[in-house]
Amino acid sequence: QIIRSSSNSSNNSATKPIKRTTSLLSYIRHQKSFHSDAVALVRVGDFYESYGVDAVLLVEHCGLNPMAGKARAGCPWRNVQATLDGLTRR
């Protein structure tokens, strides 16, 4: 399941964008509160990144390397399809 935010969505508060002043981690936590069964990948520059339990899942099942020794993992945007394939193969 992929989480997408759109400003033209219906009254579903799970997909309404949060103010720009909100930190990335706050935004991810907010989205995960509505989509706890989904893996959240967020595009940050040229990378898709994941945090917390989602990052651990990607490290264990997709072979990604943890970033900065924390519960954070990512892949270049060009490799995101291979990462998603690694999650759905099992």
C-alpha positions in Angstrom: 0.0 0.0 0.0 1.3 3.4 -1.0 0.5 6.5 1.0 0.0 9.7 -1.1 -1.0 13.1 0.0 -2.9 15.4 -2.2 -4.4 18.8 -1.7 -7.4 18.0 -3.9 -8.5 15.0 -2.0 -11.9 14.6 -0.3 -12.5 15.1 3.4 -10.3 12.2 4.4 -7.9 13.7 7.0 -5.4 10.9 6.4 -4.5 12.3 3.0 -4.7 16.0 3.7 -1.3 17.7 3.5 0.2 19.1 6.8 1.5 22.6 6.9 4.9 23.1 5.4 6.4 24.1 8.8 5.8 20.5 10.1 9.0 18.5 10.3 9.4 15.4 8.1 9.3 13.0 11.0 6.1 14.6 12.4 4.5 14.2 8.9 5.6 10.6 8.7 4.2 9.8 12.2 1.0 11.5 11.3 0.6 9.4 8.1 1.6 6.2 10.0 -1.2 6.9 12.6 -3.7 6.5 9.7 -1.8 3.8 7.7 -0.1 1.6 10.3 -0.1 -1.4 8.0 1.7 0.4 5.2 5.4 1.0 4.6 6.1 4.7 4.3 8.7 5.8 1.8 9.3 9.5 1.5 11.2 11.2 -1.3 13.9 13.4 0.1 16.0 14.9 -2.8 17.3 12.0 -4.9 16.4 9.4 -2.3 13.4 7.6 -0.9 13.8 7.3 2.8 12.0 5.3 5.5 12.2 5.7 9.3 11.5 3.5 12.4 10.0 0.1 12.0 9.6 0.6 8.3 13.4 1.2 7.9 14.2 -2.0 9.9 11.8 -3.9 7.6 13.6 -2.5 4.5 17.0 -3.4 5.9 16.1 -6.9 6.8 14.0 -7.8 3.7 15.3 -5.6 0.9 19.0 -5.5 1.7 19.2 -1.7 2.3 21.9 -0.4 4.5 20.9 1.5 7.7 21.7 5.2 7.5 23.8 6.8 10.3 23.3 3.8 12.6 19.7 4.8 13.3 16.3 3.4 12.4 16.6 5.0 9.0 17.1 3.5 5.6 16.9 4.8 2.0 17.6 4.1 -1.6 18.2 6.3 -4.7 15.0 7.1 -6.5 16.2 5.1 -9.5 16.3 1.9 -7.3 12.9 2.3 -5.6 11.2 -0.2 -7.9 13.7 -2.9 -7.0 13.2 -2.1 -3.3 9.4 -2.4 -3.7 9.9 -5.7 -5.6 12.0 -7.0 -2.7 9.1 -6.3 -0.3 6.4 -7.9 -2.5 8.4 -11.1 -3.5 8.0 -12.7 -0.1 
